[in-house]
Amino acid sequence: MIETGYAIGVIAAMALITFALRALPFVASRWLQRHDVVRRLGQFLPLAIMTLLLLHAIVGSAREHAGGPWPELLSAGLAALLQWRSRNPLLSIVAGTGLYVLLRNLGLT
């Protein structure tokens, strides 16, 4: 059986490390804002992550269905076109998702 003092010490150490890891970005925010590399990453990284997530979702969904990647590609294309033209993320997301659900449920592709 584990000693009570040892268990409490381990839990306290884990809590301290978790708190420190969560607080670190806030403590270091002034230092991070002054560096050019961090600023450049802040401009580039969100778009790169969203692109990778979108590609992963499209490829994963396309592999699950025998009809091919057409519903995913059409939906992503519509969302990209609407975002480019209207600059309204909510409209792009709703329209792209709606088209995807419509194409998959009606079996049009």
N, C-alpha and C positions, 0 to 999 in steps of 0.2 A: 504494500500500500504506500502511496506517496504521502510524504509528510506535509502537513498543512502549511507550515512556513515556506517550504520549498514551492508548493503550488501557488501560494499567494505571491511569492517573489517572481515566479515565471510569468504569471498573469500581469503583474505590475510592469515588468520589463517589456512585455509585448504591448501593453497599453501605451507606455512611454514612447516606444519606437514608432508605433502607429500614429500617435499624436504628432511626433516630430516630423514624420514624413508628410503628413497632411499640412502642417504649418509652414514647412520649408518654403514653398512657393510664395507665400505671403511675406515671410521674413526677408526673402531675397529679391522681392519684386523691384525695389529701387536699383539694385545692382544689375538685375536682368534687363531693365529698361534702357540702361546706358550702353549696352553692347550691340554693335551692328549685326553680328551674327544672329542674335536672338530676334532682333527686329526683322531681319530678312526671313528667318524661319516663320515668324508670326504672319508674314504676308503670303508665303508660299505653302506652308504646311496644311492649313485648313482645306484648300482646294485639292491638294494632292491626296489627303486622307479621304475626302468625299469621293474623288474619282476612283480610288482603289475600292472603297466600299460599294460603289455603284457597279463597278466591273465584277466584283466578287458576287454580288447579288444577281446580276444578269447571267453570268456563266453558271452559277449554281442553280438558278431556276430553269434555265434552258436545258440543262442536263437531266432534269427531272421529268421533262415532257418530250414526247416523241415528235411533236410538231416543229421543233426547232426553236431558234431564239427570236423568231419574228415578233411575238407579243412584247417581249422585253425591249427589243430594239425600237419598235414603234413607240412604245410608251416613253422610253428614255429620250427618243428624238423629239416627241411632242413636248415633254417637260423642258428640254433644252431650248427648243424654239420659243416656247412661251416665256421662259426666263429671259432669253435674249431680247425678245420684243417688248415684254411688259415690265420686266424687272420686279415681278411680284412673286416671291417664292411660294406663298400659300397657293396661288392660282396654279403655278407650275406643278407643285406636288399633288394637289387634288386632281388636276386634269390628267397627269401622267398615271397616277394610281387608279383613277376611275377607268381610263382606257385599258389599262392592264387587266383589271378585274373583269371588265366587260369582255375583252378578247378571250380570256381564259374560261370564263363561265359560259359564254355562248359557243365556245368551241369554233370560233371563226378562223383560227389559225392552228 
